[in-house]
Amino acid sequence: MKKIMPTAVLATICLCAASLFFTGCKKKQSLNERSMYFWKSSLKLDQEEKSFVKKHNVKKIYAKFFDVVESNSGKIDEYGLSPIATLKFEEELPSGVQIVPVVFISESCLDGNSKYYFKFELPKLLSYRVLQMCETHDIPVKEVQIDFDWTETNREDYYEMLEELRKILSEKNVALSVTVRLHQLRMEEPPCDSGVLMLYNTGNFRDINCKNSILSYEDASPYIKNLSSYKLPLRLAFPNFSWYLCFKGNEFAAISYNVDTSDKKSFKDKGDGSFSVLQEIYLKNCSLTEGDTVRYVKADFEEISKVLEEIKQVNKDLASNNILFDLNSRNLKNLGGSEYEKIFN
């Protein structure tokens, strides 16, 4: 005869199981993996950057290892694709900080006659180079990220490349993640393990009338509703950087990062973040003459907060474990300490 478990005992077991389940959930949620991008050419943190990592308990850094571009000479390989801007490892990161290699791939890599190479050969060479760099510098690697701005036109070729790359990395127990732009939320999800939604560069920086090309709620809001049905696991990346947009007349000329707009002989403050050029000046990557315009744009915490709040309404689980772009002492002052904490949390 079958023994029937007493109701009280059964209830106790169920309560214990539930307790363990929710404890496990809480533990998982408490693993707040604070992360930042690192986009400089040398992996060496200055004192301000080290202090920031320690103060805000940053545990993961997405570091750009190299770019893949179309070779000008075409002599690197028969298809003319080659790696450039390789990261130099000058010192180890603070203890307990994990590195995630990121590879930026230029859109021009799919413009020529290199589609077969892009889809089937590039994944082999790319993965080999990344893993070799990690081995050389004794970097444990759990994830590799690809940064590529795909479109409907080249999406199929890009996804085939990702499938090949994912197979190769999975054999090494390495996950594959990709960057995702807002407009790409309306497309089929890429074949990878996870993605990072880039909530910056949302506006047209080439438009002199664009108020904040780095991030504005108005630009991001129409795309956020797509998060409710998006199947790929995502993390959110928010900006902390600033830049000076230079315009000759109304035409975009260049992005600069060090412009002394306090020089009243050269600039007149128009009061809306824009400055009129009063005399000819020479910047690192362009020259401006009288009548031209420089617009200062920086990450705005109010805009970030509004975007975060709307995302919470659509999918509250997405609004934690956020990433910041980027870890650079030039940018760290653009937001306050409490604001960084609110973004990370």
RODO-2510 file (C-alpha; in nm, 4 decimals, decimal comma):
residues 345
     n   res          X          Y          Z
     1     m     0,0000     0,0000     0,0000
     2     k     0,1321     0,3447    -0,0929
     3     k     0,2232     0,5722     0,1976
     4     i     0,0668     0,9151     0,1844
     5     m     0,2883     1,2008     0,2997
     6     p     0,1252     1,4034     0,5789
     7     t    -0,0050     1,7408     0,4653
     8     a     0,2035     1,9304     0,7216
     9     v     0,5254     1,7635     0,6082
    10     l     0,4426     1,8265     0,2444
    11     a     0,3711     2,1923     0,3169
    12     t     0,7022     2,2261     0,5024
    13     i     0,8947     2,0764     0,2087
    14     c     0,7189     2,3083    -0,0360
    15     l     0,7990     2,6107     0,1803
    16     c     1,1646     2,5094     0,2017
    17     a     1,1814     2,4584    -0,1746
    18     a     1,0206     2,7943    -0,2345
    19     s     1,2606     2,9543     0,0110
    20     l     1,5587     2,8032    -0,1695
    21     f     1,4190     2,9117    -0,5058
    22     f     1,3697     3,2726    -0,4027
    23     t     1,7046     3,2795    -0,2214
    24     g     1,8647     3,1611    -0,5434
    25     c     1,6812     3,4292    -0,7392
    26     k     1,7915     3,6976    -0,4976
    27     k     2,1492     3,5784    -0,5181
    28     k     2,1398     3,5922    -0,8949
    29     q     1,9932     3,9436    -0,8940
    30     s     2,2520     4,0644    -0,6422
    31     l     2,5358     3,9807    -0,8783
    32     n     2,5453     4,3340    -1,0094
    33     e     2,8144     4,3024    -1,2770
    34     r     2,9115     4,6640    -1,3254
    35     s     3,0842     4,7100    -1,6579
    36     m     3,2477     4,9748    -1,8757
    37     y     3,3804     4,9990    -2,2272
    38     f     3,7458     5,0856    -2,2811
    39     w     3,8168     5,2321    -2,6252
    40     k     4,1718     5,3653    -2,5969
    41     s     4,4663     5,2165    -2,7871
    42     s     4,6720     5,1268    -2,4785
    43     l     4,5451     4,9239    -2,1864
    44     k     4,6817     5,1387    -1,9079
    45     l     4,4590     5,3133    -1,6561
    46     d     4,5546     5,6485    -1,5090
    47     q     4,4993     5,7163    -1,1402
    48     e     4,1563     5,8733    -1,1907
    49     e     4,0381     5,5721    -1,3915
    50     k     4,1708     5,3274    -1,1324
    51     s     3,9967     5,5207    -0,8550
    52     f     3,6693     5,5150    -1,0470
    53     v     3,6883     5,1373    -1,1002
    54     k     3,7514     5,0831    -0,7285
    55     k     3,4939     5,3345    -0,6022
    56     h     3,2114     5,2064    -0,8231
    57     n     3,3092     4,8389    -0,7983
    58     v     3,3472     4,7884    -1,1745
    59     k     3,3990     4,4167    -1,2396
    60     k     3,4090     4,3891    -1,6170
    61     i     3,5749     4,5936    -1,8914
    62     y     3,4818     4,5544    -2,2560
    63     a     3,8101     4,6452    -2,4236
    64     k     3,8463     4,6980    -2,7988
    65     f     4,1207     4,4600    -2,9083
    66     f     4,1381     4,5741    -3,2731
    67     d     3,9388     4,6911    -3,5758
    68     v     3,8801     4,4934    -3,8938
    69     v     3,8806     4,7171    -4,2002
    70     e     3,9173     4,7021    -4,5740
    71     s     4,2900     4,7184    -4,6462
    72     n     4,4026     5,0104    -4,8617
    73     s     4,6808     4,8066    -5,0158
    74     g     4,4910     4,4811    -5,0499
    75     k     4,8157     4,2979    -4,9736
    76     i     4,7207     4,1607    -4,6348
    77     d     4,5103     3,8923    -4,7987
    78     e     4,3529     3,8470    -5,1376
    79     y     4,0250     3,9965    -5,0191
    80     g     4,1778     4,3111    -4,8716
    81     l     4,0563     4,2815    -4,5104
    82     s     4,3002     4,3451    -4,2296
    83     p     4,3206     4,4185    -3,8546
    84     i     4,4325     4,7633    -3,7418
    85     a     4,4540     4,9666    -3,4192
    86     t     4,5546     4,6666    -3,2092
    87     l     4,5334     4,7211    -2,8346
    88     k     4,8673     4,7519    -2,6537
    89     f     4,8783     4,5812    -2,3139
    90     e     5,0885     4,8066    -2,0935
    91     e     4,9702     4,6907    -1,7517
    92     e     4,7318     4,4513    -1,5819
    93     l     4,3862     4,5628    -1,4784
    94     p     4,3028     4,5903    -1,1076
    95     s     4,2500     4,2556    -0,9352
    96     g     3,9056     4,1023    -0,9870
    97     v     3,8292     4,2908    -1,3094
    98     q     3,7443     4,0703    -1,6072
    99     i     3,8312     4,1687    -1,9656
   100     v     3,5904     4,1042    -2,2524
   101     p     3,7615     4,1377    -2,5930
   102     v     3,5674     4,3517    -2,8422
   103     v     3,6346     4,3585    -3,2150
   104     f     3,4979     4,6447    -3,4233
   105     i     3,4243     4,5523    -3,7858
   106     s     3,3895     4,8315    -4,0413
   107     e     3,0826     4,8287    -4,2660
   108     s     3,3137     4,8633    -4,5660
   109     c     3,4275     4,5031    -4,5102
   110     l     3,1077     4,3887    -4,6796
   111     d     3,1081     4,6454    -4,9587
   112     g     3,3534     4,4690    -5,1895
   113     n     3,3920     4,1167    -5,3269
   114     s     3,4877     3,9622    -4,9960
   115     k     3,1542     3,8135    -4,8824
   116     y     3,2673     3,4516    -4,8832
   117     y     3,5836     3,5418    -4,6943
   118     f     3,3854     3,7585    -4,4532
   119     k     3,1403     3,4790    -4,3750
   120     f     3,3644     3,1733    -4,3575
   121     e     3,7310     3,2712    -4,3284
   122     l     3,7147     3,5840    -4,1144
   123     p     3,5562     3,3982    -3,8166
   124     k     3,8546     3,1596    -3,8045
   125     l     4,1190     3,4312    -3,8239
   126     l     3,9328     3,6684    -3,5941
   127     s     3,8780     3,4099    -3,3202
   128     y     4,2372     3,2859    -3,3490
   129     r     4,3782     3,6370    -3,3159
   130     v     4,1614     3,7277    -3,0164
   131     l     4,2278     3,4031    -2,8305
   132     q     4,5998     3,4242    -2,9088
   133     m     4,6147     3,7775    -2,7668
   134     c     4,4378     3,6582    -2,4532
   135     e     4,6746     3,3645    -2,4136
   136     t     4,9820     3,5823    -2,4688
   137     h     4,8735     3,8257    -2,1989
   138     d     4,7332     3,5615    -1,9636
   139     i     4,3757     3,6880    -1,9905
   140     p     4,0989     3,4373    -1,9037
   141     v     3,8328     3,4785    -2,1717
   142     k     3,4672     3,3875    -2,1219
   143     e     3,3107     3,6143    -2,3832
   144     v     3,4014     3,7843    -2,7121
   145     q     3,1983     4,0736    -2,8488
   146     i     3,1557     4,1903    -3,2084
   147     d     3,0688     4,5525    -3,2843
   148     f     2,9222     4,5894    -3,6334
   149     d     2,6468     4,8236    -3,7536
   150     w     2,4496     4,5887    -3,9756
   151     t     2,1585     4,6831    -4,2008
   152     e     1,8832     4,4916    -4,3788
   153     t     2,1068     4,4865    -4,6851
   154     n     2,4022     4,3076    -4,5238
   155     r     2,2237     4,1396    -4,2314
   156     e     2,2117     3,7925    -4,3875
   157     d     2,5871     3,7877    -4,4600
   158     y     2,6672     3,9201    -4,1144
   159     y     2,4468     3,6608    -3,9434
   160     e     2,6162     3,3810    -4,1363
   161     m     2,9516     3,5082    -4,0153
   162     l     2,8221     3,5157    -3,6568
   163     e     2,6990     3,1586    -3,6830
   164     e     3,0450     3,0411    -3,7880
   165     l     3,2155     3,2463    -3,5203
   166     r     2,9769     3,1222    -3,2518
   167     k     3,0518     2,7595    -3,3430
   168     i     3,4258     2,8172    -3,3150
   169     l     3,4031     3,0021    -2,9831
   170     s     3,1586     2,7539    -2,8287
   171     e     3,4169     2,4785    -2,8780
   172     k     3,6436     2,6853    -2,6512
   173     n     3,3578     2,7463    -2,4016
   174     v     3,3560     3,1145    -2,4963
   175     a     3,0274     3,3023    -2,5393
   176     l     2,9587     3,5406    -2,8286
   177     s     2,7888     3,8760    -2,7784
   178     v     2,7192     4,1583    -3,0233
   179     t     2,6315     4,5254    -3,0074
   180     v     2,2755     4,6149    -3,1055
   181     r     2,1618     4,9586    -3,2255
   182     l     1,8116     5,0859    -3,1509
   183     h     1,6905     5,0563    -3,5109
   184     q     1,8087     4,6935    -3,5195
   185     l     1,5524     4,5994    -3,2539
   186     r     1,3004     4,5878    -3,5385
   187     m     1,4998     4,3186    -3,7189
   188     e     1,5415     3,9484    -3,6529
   189     e     1,7711     3,8775    -3,3576
   190     p     2,1349     3,7935    -3,4466
   191     p     2,2598     3,4353    -3,3839
   192     c     2,4666     3,4837    -3,0695
   193     d     2,4443     3,4324    -2,6935
   194     s     2,3625     3,7872    -2,5873
   195     g     2,3693     4,1498    -2,6967
   196     v     2,4415     4,4983    -2,5679
   197     l     2,1901     4,7649    -2,6645
   198     m     2,3825     5,0816    -2,7464
   199     l     2,1875     5,3712    -2,5983
   200     y     2,4202     5,6365    -2,7337
   201     n     2,4885     5,8018    -3,0701
   202     t     2,1119     5,7967    -3,1133
   203     g     2,0861     6,1264    -3,3018
   204     n     2,2296     6,2615    -3,6231
   205     f     2,5524     6,4353    -3,5167
   206     r     2,5880     6,5711    -3,8708
   207     d     2,2738     6,7810    -3,8260
   208     i     2,3571     7,1223    -3,6825
   209     n     2,0044     7,1466    -3,5386
   210     c     2,0198     6,8161    -3,3478
   211     k     2,0091     6,9142    -2,9791
   212     n     2,1776     6,6062    -2,8343
   213     s     2,3138     6,3496    -3,0766
   214     i     2,4658     6,1409    -2,7945
   215     l     2,1354     6,0402    -2,6346
   216     s     1,7939     6,1989    -2,6225
   217     y     1,4749     6,0424    -2,4926
   218     e     1,2898     6,1723    -2,7976
   219     d     1,5174     5,9750    -3,0319
   220     a     1,5218     5,6542    -2,8262
   221     s     1,1578     5,6297    -2,7150
   222     p     1,0028     5,5080    -3,0451
   223     y     1,2273     5,1985    -3,0398
   224     i     1,1950     5,0990    -2,6742
   225     k     0,8569     4,9276    -2,7197
   226     n     1,0345     4,6662    -2,9348
   227     l     1,2127     4,5390    -2,6228
   228     s     0,8935     4,3667    -2,5060
   229     s     0,9175     4,1085    -2,7843
   230     y     1,2941     4,0998    -2,8436
   231     k     1,4192     3,7466    -2,7742
   232     l     1,7956     3,7991    -2,7442
   233     p     1,9182     3,8546    -2,3835
   234     l     2,0349     4,2158    -2,3624
   235     r     2,2344     4,4474    -2,1424
   236     l     2,2085     4,8263    -2,1739
   237     a     2,4996     5,0587    -2,2501
   238     f     2,4701     5,4269    -2,1587
   239     p     2,7021     5,7195    -2,2424
   240     n     2,9129     5,9355    -2,0149
   241     f     3,1149     6,1061    -2,2874
   242     s     3,1073     6,4468    -2,4555
   243     w     3,2288     6,5941    -2,7807
   244     y     3,2566     6,9119    -2,9840
   245     l     3,0848     6,9007    -3,3226
   246     c     3,2425     7,1341    -3,5782
   247     f     3,0408     7,2796    -3,8650
   248     k     3,1633     7,4836    -4,1609
   249     g     2,8559     7,6875    -4,2348
   250     n     2,5776     7,4336    -4,1761
   251     e     2,7830     7,1389    -4,3018
   252     f     2,9379     6,8933    -4,0567
   253     a     3,3189     6,9046    -4,0607
   254     a     3,4582     6,6995    -3,7718
   255     i     3,4289     6,5731    -3,4153
   256     s     3,6800     6,7174    -3,1687
   257     y     3,7362     6,6453    -2,8003
   258     n     3,9530     6,9354    -2,6896
   259     v     3,8280     7,2795    -2,7901
   260     d     3,8848     7,5827    -2,5673
   261     t     3,5509     7,7547    -2,6180
   262     s     3,6299     7,9837    -2,3209
   263     d     3,8674     8,1751    -2,5512
   264     k     3,6542     8,4853    -2,6100
   265     k     3,8766     8,6046    -2,8932
   266     s     3,7909     8,2944    -3,0943
   267     f     3,4396     8,2026    -2,9785
   268     k     3,1103     8,3699    -2,8941
   269     d     2,8722     8,1746    -2,6714
   270     k     2,5275     8,1563    -2,8327
   271     g     2,3724     8,0219    -2,5112
   272     d     2,2367     7,6944    -2,6499
   273     g     2,5517     7,4858    -2,6339
   274     s     2,6724     7,6354    -2,9619
   275     f     2,9619     7,8745    -3,0182
   276     s     3,0171     8,1050    -3,3159
   277     v     3,3723     8,1123    -3,4476
   278     l     3,5094     8,4704    -3,4478
   279     q     3,8441     8,4130    -3,6177
   280     e     4,0289     8,1394    -3,8002
   281     i     4,1310     7,8541    -3,5711
   282     y     4,3095     7,5279    -3,6294
   283     l     4,1978     7,2150    -3,4495
   284     k     4,3560     6,8721    -3,4563
   285     n     4,1365     6,7412    -3,7375
   286     c     3,9935     7,0510    -3,9061
   287     s     4,0242     7,4273    -3,9446
   288     l     3,7385     7,6728    -3,8899
   289     t     3,6863     8,0289    -4,0045
   290     e     3,4725     8,3222    -3,8937
   291     g     3,1028     8,2359    -3,9018
   292     d     3,1503     7,8621    -3,8503
   293     t     2,9991     7,6836    -3,5497
   294     v     3,1152     7,4532    -3,2716
   295     r     2,8469     7,2699    -3,0741
   296     y     2,9298     7,1151    -2,7361
   297     v     2,7318     6,8004    -2,6595
   298     k     2,7577     6,5807    -2,3505
   299     a     2,5741     6,2878    -2,1976
   300     d     2,2718     6,4229    -2,0093
   301     f     2,1681     6,2352    -1,6944
   302     e     1,8097     6,3586    -1,7224
   303     e     1,7805     6,2044    -2,0694
   304     i     1,9442     5,8812    -1,9479
   305     s     1,6991     5,8654    -1,6565
   306     k     1,3958     5,9072    -1,8815
   307     v     1,5172     5,6318    -2,1142
   308     l     1,5895     5,4009    -1,8192
   309     e     1,2477     5,4665    -1,6683
   310     e     1,0658     5,3821    -1,9909
   311     i     1,2693     5,0644    -2,0349
   312     k     1,1687     4,9595    -1,6818
   313     q     0,8058     4,9940    -1,7846
   314     v     0,8622     4,7627    -2,0819
   315     n     1,0996     4,5122    -1,9206
   316     k     1,2179     4,5829    -1,5654
   317     d     1,4741     4,3002    -1,5794
   318     l     1,6720     4,4909    -1,8430
   319     a     1,7314     4,7972    -1,6288
   320     s     2,0135     4,6536    -1,4162
   321     n     2,3724     4,5418    -1,4807
   322     n     2,4187     4,8355    -1,7136
   323     i     2,7375     4,9257    -1,9005
   324     l     2,8941     5,2706    -1,9405
   325     f     3,0787     5,4047    -2,2420
   326     d     3,3493     5,4708    -2,1551
   327     l     3,6316     5,4405    -1,9027
   328     n     3,8310     5,7518    -1,9845
   329     s     3,9343     6,0182    -1,7347
   330     r     3,8382     6,2837    -1,9886
   331     n     3,4763     6,1680    -1,9640
   332     l     3,4404     6,0606    -1,6016
   333     k     3,3616     6,4151    -1,4849
   334     n     3,0636     6,4473    -1,7205
   335     l     2,8358     6,2760    -1,4688
   336     g     2,8321     6,2833    -1,0884
   337     g     2,9108     5,9949    -0,8549
   338     s     2,5488     5,9495    -0,7441
   339     e     2,4375     5,9583    -1,1071
   340     y     2,6782     5,6796    -1,1955
   341     e     2,5394     5,4741    -0,9074
   342     k     2,1832     5,5219    -1,0308
   343     i     2,2805     5,4108    -1,3828
   344     f     2,4690     5,1047    -1,2578
   345     n     2,1803     5,0050    -1,0300
***
